[in-house]
Amino acid sequence: MSFEDDLRITLRDRASETMPPADLLTETNKGVRRDQRRRRWLATGVAVVAAGAILAVPLAIRGDGGLSPRLPAAPVTSLPDVAGLGPWEPIVTFDLRPGWVPDGVGPPTLELMGPNQVLRYEKDTQILAAEFGPLEPEWEVEATAESSTTIGDRPAIVHTADDYDGAAPGHRYVAVRWKTAEDKWVQVTSLAPYSEEAVLRFARELGSEPGVVPPVPPTFTFAEHMAGMAPQYVGPTMVCQVPQEMSGRQRQPEGLCVYTLEEKFAPGPHGERLLIGGRPAYLYLDGGIFDIDLSGGRTLRIEWDQQTIPLGRERILRFAAGITYRG
């Protein structure tokens, strides 16, 4: 079972509970067996329906190159203690620009996992990824062989396995990890048909090109960046923020998270039903869940832990109204 499947099932179960336990994403991560993970660093959720009182605040939804009609914003009570810091576009770069990439990789995507940067090439079932930062990465597959090598003048560990859960014919697991002279971790992971020699060449040529891997346009943008919050996770389908005192502690998604679900919007038993920008929405404030129907079998979910990030009704509505989704 993949990370996404495990998270989806857990969220379904929690949707019927009166009060979902805190730190749901972290708990779900722990439930995924390490030797079964093919890490895509994506997350999805399950949705709850909406239909009822109209709230005249806009959610900007971009798709098919267009912009949905926006309703005029209703007056919002001033909340100076949690005032925003202006517009925010979550931008990620990768500091080690590769000098060589094997043939046949997919398009590059960039992610932020806590303080670590991730460059990932994915096509169909194959992945080639590089991670760089102060936190030690995880081995994604249980290795059947381990060896030593050097990357530049730095000692490195190589893990390999000829098979792993979900492997396509001819695909194998190769990963190499080392620490830079600046005391940062680097790990390259291949779940693909590439040989150990090709993966090591890719690893050795990381950072050999000047500059950084440039950012790609973000999937989500926000009308404001909440004061006192820092990015925790930024990926193609998810953005999370945490209080600044929690920043940089771990790699996995946590905090106030916004993500999409490729699944039909479905009702839940608790909370408030409303419309956001003319779209059905559901707010379960005590449980830290806010779902918005994107139509076409898609849902946008905002999720947070009220104990860690206490947000009032007007504050979360204002935050939701300022989200632009390009999907």
C-alpha positions as CSV (number, residue, x, y, z in Angstrom):
1,M,0.0,0.0,0.0
2,S,1.4,3.4,-1.0
3,F,1.6,6.5,1.2
4,E,-1.3,8.1,-0.7
5,D,-3.5,5.0,-0.3
6,D,-2.8,4.7,3.4
7,L,-3.6,8.4,3.9
8,R,-6.8,8.2,1.9
9,I,-8.1,5.2,3.9
10,T,-7.2,6.8,7.3
11,L,-8.9,10.1,6.3
12,R,-12.1,8.2,5.3
13,D,-12.2,6.5,8.6
14,R,-11.7,9.8,10.5
15,A,-14.4,11.6,8.5
16,S,-17.1,9.7,10.5
17,E,-15.5,10.5,13.9
18,T,-16.8,13.3,16.1
19,M,-13.3,14.6,16.8
20,P,-10.4,13.4,14.6
21,P,-7.2,13.0,16.6
22,A,-4.4,15.5,16.1
23,D,-1.4,15.1,13.9
24,L,-3.2,12.9,11.4
25,L,-0.6,13.2,8.7
26,T,2.2,12.1,11.0
27,E,0.2,9.2,12.2
28,T,-0.5,8.0,8.7
29,N,3.2,8.2,7.8
30,K,4.0,5.9,10.6
31,G,1.5,3.3,9.3
32,V,3.2,2.9,6.0
33,R,5.8,0.0,5.9
34,R,9.2,1.2,4.9
35,D,9.8,-1.6,2.4
36,Q,6.5,-0.9,0.7
37,R,7.0,2.8,0.1
38,R,7.6,4.3,-3.3
39,R,8.0,7.8,-2.0
40,R,6.2,10.3,-4.2
41,W,6.1,13.0,-1.5
42,L,2.5,13.6,-2.3
43,A,-0.5,13.6,0.0
44,T,-4.2,13.4,-0.6
45,G,-7.2,13.4,1.6
46,V,-10.9,12.7,1.6
47,A,-13.6,15.3,1.4
48,V,-16.9,16.3,3.0
49,V,-19.8,18.0,1.2
50,A,-21.2,21.4,1.3
51,A,-24.5,23.1,0.5
52,G,-26.3,25.7,2.4
53,A,-25.7,29.3,3.5
54,I,-23.8,31.5,0.9
55,L,-20.6,33.1,2.2
56,A,-19.6,35.9,-0.2
57,V,-15.8,35.4,-0.1
58,P,-13.9,34.3,-3.3
59,L,-11.8,31.2,-3.8
60,A,-9.9,31.7,-7.0
61,I,-9.9,28.4,-8.9
62,R,-7.7,28.3,-12.1
63,G,-8.1,25.5,-14.5
64,D,-8.0,24.9,-18.2
65,G,-6.2,28.2,-18.6
66,G,-9.1,30.3,-17.2
67,L,-10.2,31.9,-14.0
68,S,-13.5,31.2,-12.3
69,P,-15.9,34.0,-11.6
70,R,-15.1,35.7,-8.2
71,L,-17.8,36.9,-5.8
72,P,-17.2,40.2,-4.1
73,A,-15.5,39.7,-0.7
74,A,-17.6,40.3,2.4
75,P,-16.3,42.5,5.2
76,V,-14.0,40.5,7.5
77,T,-13.4,41.3,11.1
78,S,-9.8,42.5,11.7
79,L,-7.7,40.1,13.5
80,P,-4.4,42.0,14.3
81,D,-2.9,39.2,16.4
82,V,-2.8,36.9,13.4
83,A,-2.4,39.5,10.6
84,G,-0.9,38.2,7.4
85,L,2.3,39.3,5.8
86,G,1.1,40.0,2.3
87,P,0.8,37.6,-0.7
88,W,2.7,34.4,-0.7
89,E,3.8,32.1,-3.5
90,P,5.5,29.0,-2.2
91,I,8.7,28.8,-4.3
92,V,11.2,25.9,-4.1
93,T,14.6,25.7,-5.7
94,F,17.3,23.0,-5.6
95,D,20.8,24.2,-4.9
96,L,22.7,21.3,-6.5
97,R,22.2,21.7,-10.2
98,P,23.0,18.4,-11.9
99,G,25.6,18.2,-14.6
100,W,24.3,15.0,-16.0
101,V,20.9,13.2,-16.0
102,P,20.3,9.7,-17.4
103,D,18.1,9.3,-20.5
104,G,14.4,8.6,-20.1
105,V,13.7,10.5,-16.9
106,G,10.4,12.3,-16.4
107,P,9.9,16.1,-16.0
108,P,11.6,17.6,-12.9
109,T,9.5,18.7,-9.9
110,L,10.8,20.5,-6.8
111,E,9.7,19.9,-3.3
112,L,10.5,21.2,0.2
113,M,10.4,18.7,3.0
114,G,11.0,20.7,6.2
115,P,14.4,22.3,5.6
116,N,15.4,19.8,2.9
117,Q,15.1,20.5,-0.8
118,V,14.1,17.7,-3.2
119,L,14.6,17.4,-6.9
120,R,12.5,14.6,-8.4
121,Y,12.1,13.1,-11.9
122,E,9.1,10.9,-12.3
123,K,7.7,9.1,-15.3
124,D,5.0,6.3,-15.0
125,T,6.3,4.1,-12.2
126,Q,10.0,5.2,-12.2
127,I,11.5,7.8,-9.9
128,L,14.9,9.4,-9.7
129,A,15.3,11.8,-6.8
130,A,17.9,13.9,-5.0
131,E,17.4,15.3,-1.5
132,F,19.7,18.0,0.1
133,G,19.5,19.6,3.5
134,P,20.3,19.5,7.2
135,L,18.0,16.6,8.1
136,E,19.1,13.0,7.3
137,P,16.8,11.5,4.6
138,E,15.2,8.0,4.9
139,W,16.1,4.9,3.0
140,E,12.9,4.2,1.0
141,V,13.4,0.4,0.5
142,E,14.9,-2.3,2.6
143,A,18.3,-3.0,1.0
144,T,19.5,-6.4,0.1
145,A,23.1,-5.2,-0.3
146,E,25.1,-2.3,1.1
147,S,28.5,-1.0,0.0
148,S,30.8,2.0,0.4
149,T,32.0,4.5,-2.1
150,T,33.1,8.2,-2.3
151,I,31.3,11.2,-3.8
152,G,34.0,13.7,-4.5
153,D,36.2,13.3,-1.4
154,R,33.3,12.4,0.9
155,P,32.6,8.9,2.1
156,A,29.2,7.5,1.0
157,I,26.9,4.5,1.6
158,V,25.2,2.7,-1.2
159,H,22.0,0.6,-0.7
160,T,20.6,-1.6,-3.5
161,A,17.8,-4.1,-4.0
162,D,16.9,-6.0,-7.1
163,D,13.2,-6.0,-6.2
164,Y,10.8,-3.9,-4.2
165,D,7.1,-3.6,-3.7
166,G,5.5,-2.3,-6.9
167,A,8.6,-2.6,-9.0
168,A,8.1,-2.7,-12.7
169,P,10.0,-5.4,-14.7
170,G,13.6,-4.4,-15.0
171,H,13.4,-1.8,-12.2
172,R,15.7,-1.9,-9.2
173,Y,16.4,0.2,-6.1
174,V,19.7,2.1,-5.9
175,A,20.3,4.8,-3.3
176,V,23.5,6.6,-2.2
177,R,23.8,8.9,0.8
178,W,26.7,11.2,2.0
179,K,27.4,14.3,4.0
180,T,28.9,17.4,2.5
181,A,31.8,19.4,4.0
182,E,29.2,21.9,5.1
183,D,27.5,19.2,7.2
184,K,24.5,18.8,5.0
185,W,23.0,15.5,3.9
186,V,22.6,14.5,0.2
187,Q,20.8,11.4,-0.9
188,V,20.0,10.1,-4.4
189,T,17.3,7.5,-4.8
190,S,16.5,5.6,-7.9
191,L,13.4,3.3,-8.3
192,A,13.9,2.8,-12.0
193,P,15.8,0.7,-14.6
194,Y,19.0,2.7,-14.1
195,S,22.2,0.8,-13.1
196,E,24.2,1.5,-10.0
197,E,26.9,3.1,-12.2
198,A,24.4,5.5,-13.7
199,V,22.9,6.5,-10.3
200,L,26.4,7.2,-8.9
201,R,27.3,9.3,-12.0
202,F,24.2,11.4,-11.4
203,A,25.1,11.7,-7.7
204,R,28.7,12.7,-8.4
205,E,27.7,15.4,-10.9
206,L,25.2,17.1,-8.6
207,G,26.2,20.6,-8.1
208,S,28.7,20.5,-11.0
209,E,26.7,23.1,-13.0
210,P,26.6,26.7,-11.8
211,G,23.4,28.1,-10.4
212,V,20.4,26.3,-9.0
213,V,17.6,24.3,-10.5
214,P,15.0,27.0,-11.2
215,P,11.6,26.9,-9.6
216,V,8.4,25.8,-11.3
217,P,5.1,27.8,-11.1
218,P,3.5,26.9,-7.8
219,T,0.2,25.0,-7.8
220,F,-1.1,27.1,-4.9
221,T,-0.7,30.8,-4.2
222,F,-2.1,32.6,-1.2
223,A,-3.4,36.2,-0.7
224,E,-1.5,36.3,2.5
225,H,1.3,34.6,4.4
226,M,0.2,34.1,8.0
227,A,2.4,35.9,10.5
228,G,4.4,33.6,12.8
229,M,4.2,30.7,10.3
230,A,6.9,29.1,8.2
231,P,6.8,26.7,5.2
232,Q,7.0,23.0,6.3
233,Y,6.2,21.2,3.1
234,V,5.8,22.4,-0.5
235,G,5.0,20.0,-3.3
236,P,3.0,19.7,-6.5
237,T,-0.2,18.8,-4.7
238,M,0.3,20.0,-1.1
239,V,1.5,23.0,0.9
240,C,2.0,23.0,4.7
241,Q,2.9,25.7,7.2
242,V,3.9,25.4,10.8
243,P,4.5,27.9,13.7
244,Q,8.0,29.2,13.4
245,E,9.1,27.5,16.6
246,M,8.3,24.1,14.9
247,S,10.0,24.9,11.7
248,G,12.9,22.6,10.5
249,R,12.2,19.8,12.9
250,Q,11.1,17.1,10.5
251,R,10.7,16.3,6.8
252,Q,7.1,15.0,6.7
253,P,4.0,17.2,6.1
254,E,2.4,18.7,9.2
255,G,0.7,21.9,10.4
256,L,-1.7,23.9,8.4
257,C,-1.9,22.0,5.1
258,V,-3.7,22.7,1.8
259,Y,-3.9,19.8,-0.7
260,T,-6.0,18.3,-3.4
261,L,-7.8,15.0,-3.7
262,E,-8.7,13.3,-7.0
263,E,-11.9,12.0,-5.6
264,K,-15.6,12.9,-5.5
265,F,-16.7,15.4,-2.9
266,A,-18.7,13.5,-0.3
267,P,-20.7,14.7,2.8
268,G,-19.7,14.3,6.4
269,P,-21.9,14.3,9.6
270,H,-20.4,17.2,11.5
271,G,-19.6,20.9,11.0
272,E,-21.0,23.8,9.0
273,R,-22.1,23.8,5.4
274,L,-21.5,26.9,3.2
275,L,-20.5,28.1,-0.2
276,I,-17.1,29.6,-1.0
277,G,-17.0,31.5,-4.3
278,G,-20.2,29.7,-5.3
279,R,-18.6,26.3,-4.6
280,P,-20.0,23.9,-2.0
281,A,-17.8,23.8,1.1
282,Y,-17.7,22.2,4.5
283,L,-16.1,23.6,7.6
284,Y,-15.5,21.3,10.7
285,L,-13.7,23.9,12.8
286,D,-13.2,21.7,15.9
287,G,-11.7,19.0,13.8
288,G,-9.5,21.3,11.8
289,I,-11.0,20.4,8.4
290,F,-12.2,22.6,5.6
291,D,-13.2,21.0,2.3
292,I,-14.1,22.8,-0.9
293,D,-15.6,21.1,-4.0
294,L,-13.4,21.8,-7.1
295,S,-15.9,19.8,-9.2
296,G,-15.0,17.1,-11.7
297,G,-14.3,14.6,-8.9
298,R,-11.7,16.9,-7.2
299,T,-11.6,18.4,-3.7
300,L,-9.5,21.0,-2.1
301,R,-8.8,20.3,1.6
302,I,-7.4,22.6,4.3
303,E,-6.4,20.7,7.4
304,W,-4.8,21.7,10.7
305,D,-4.5,20.7,14.3
306,Q,-6.5,23.2,16.4
307,Q,-4.3,22.5,19.5
308,T,-1.1,23.5,17.7
309,I,-2.6,26.1,15.3
310,P,-5.8,27.5,16.9
311,L,-7.7,29.3,14.2
312,G,-11.1,31.0,14.5
313,R,-13.9,30.7,12.0
314,E,-13.4,34.1,10.4
315,R,-9.6,33.6,10.2
316,I,-9.8,30.2,8.4
317,L,-12.5,31.6,6.0
318,R,-10.3,34.5,5.2
319,F,-7.4,32.2,4.6
320,A,-9.5,29.9,2.3
321,A,-10.8,32.9,0.4
322,G,-7.3,33.9,-0.5
323,I,-6.2,30.6,-2.1
324,T,-5.6,30.4,-5.8
325,Y,-5.3,26.9,-7.2
326,R,-3.8,26.2,-10.6
327,G,-4.8,22.7,-11.5
